[in-house]
Every structure is written in C-alpha cells, then in structure tokens.
Amino acid sequence: MPRRPRIHLADHPQHIVQRGHNRAACFFAEEDYRYTLHGLKLGAEKYGCAVYAWVLMTNHVHRLLTPDAPNGISQLMQSLGRRYARYVNRCCKRSGSGRVISLPGAWAC
C-alpha cells in the first residue's frame, strides 16, 4: 500500500517526528545532540522555518515547526538528514537514515 502524501502548508505549525533506522539509536554521544541542534538552527534560517520546540530522544526526534513556504519543512528535513547522515557515517563508520513523519500542527498539542 503506498504512503499517503504529506501535507505541505505554509504558515501552519507541523509536528515532525524522525526515527532512527529500525528504531535504533540516532545519538551516541553528547556532541551528536549539539551537532543536530546546530544543524536545525542553520537549516531553519536557510529554509524559512520557525522552530517552536524540539525533543531529542535517543532513538527519535520531535520538532514543532512552522514553514514560511509550502516546501520549507521538506527542504529543512532533507538538509538535516543529509548533514547528520554524513556526520554519523564519518564518526561511527555506519550507513543508513530514518523515515520522516509529519503531522498537522493540531496533533502537536
């Protein structure tokens, strides 16, 4: 069964959930969390997304974002995923990435 298409809404909060591959750990050291947050700051500025909240868990991440443009979150998440995958692959000699799930802001409450 195909995946349902993502909703792309500008100026509406979105709850973004990103899990590690097979729900395995995404973060292995304290520096991994800092690297992720720095990338979120850079990407949010570049792709026009307001960041309201985030929760970095060992094996997944929650973000509450509002994009200025319909594709802002997609571009941000693609940038974050590529950046962090390169970082992990380099540091931990690993490969792979996780699936991104986005939910309309009403579900974030």
C-alpha positions in Angstrom: 0.0 0.0 0.0 1.5 3.4 -1.0 2.3 6.1 1.6 -0.2 8.9 1.9 1.1 12.1 0.6 2.5 14.6 3.1 0.6 17.8 3.8 2.5 21.0 2.8 1.1 24.0 4.4 2.9 27.3 4.8 2.3 29.3 8.0 0.8 26.3 9.8 2.6 24.5 12.6 3.7 21.0 11.9 4.8 18.3 14.3 7.7 16.4 12.7 8.8 13.0 14.0 12.0 11.4 12.8 13.1 7.9 13.9 16.3 6.1 13.6 16.6 3.2 11.2 14.7 0.2 12.7 14.2 2.5 15.7 17.8 2.1 16.6 19.7 4.9 18.4 20.3 8.1 16.5 22.5 9.7 19.1 25.6 8.1 20.5 27.4 10.9 22.4 26.5 14.4 23.8 28.2 16.0 20.8 25.7 14.3 18.5 22.8 16.3 20.1 24.7 19.6 19.8 25.5 18.9 16.2 21.9 18.2 15.5 20.7 21.4 17.2 23.3 23.5 15.3 22.1 22.0 12.0 18.5 22.7 13.0 19.3 26.4 13.6 21.2 26.7 10.3 18.6 24.9 8.3 15.6 26.8 9.9 17.2 30.1 8.9 18.1 28.9 5.4 14.7 27.4 4.6 12.4 29.8 6.5 11.1 27.7 9.3 10.2 28.9 12.7 11.2 26.4 15.4 9.0 26.4 18.5 10.1 23.2 20.3 12.2 20.1 19.9 12.7 16.9 21.9 15.9 14.9 21.1 15.4 11.3 22.3 18.0 8.6 22.0 16.2 6.9 19.0 14.0 9.7 17.6 13.4 13.4 17.4 10.3 15.6 17.7 10.1 19.1 16.2 7.4 21.7 16.1 8.0 23.9 13.1 6.1 26.5 11.0 7.4 27.0 7.5 7.2 30.3 5.6 6.8 28.4 2.3 5.0 25.1 1.5 8.2 23.2 0.8 10.2 24.7 3.7 9.9 21.7 6.1 10.7 19.3 3.3 13.8 21.2 2.4 14.8 21.6 6.0 14.4 17.9 6.8 16.2 16.8 3.7 19.1 19.1 4.6 19.2 17.9 8.2 19.0 14.2 7.2 21.9 14.5 4.7 24.0 16.6 7.1 23.5 14.2 10.0 23.9 11.0 8.0 27.3 12.3 6.7 28.3 13.1 10.3 27.3 9.7 11.7 28.7 7.8 8.8 32.0 9.6 9.3 32.1 9.4 13.1 30.7 5.9 13.6 31.6 4.2 10.3 27.9 3.5 9.7 25.3 3.9 6.9 21.6 4.5 6.6 18.9 7.0 7.6 15.4 7.1 9.1 12.0 7.9 7.8 10.5 11.4 8.5 6.8 11.6 9.5 5.0 15.0 9.7 1.6 15.6 11.3 -0.6 18.7 11.1 0.0 21.1 14.0 -3.3 20.3 15.6 -1.8 16.9 16.6 1.1 18.6 18.3 -0.9 19.8 21.3 
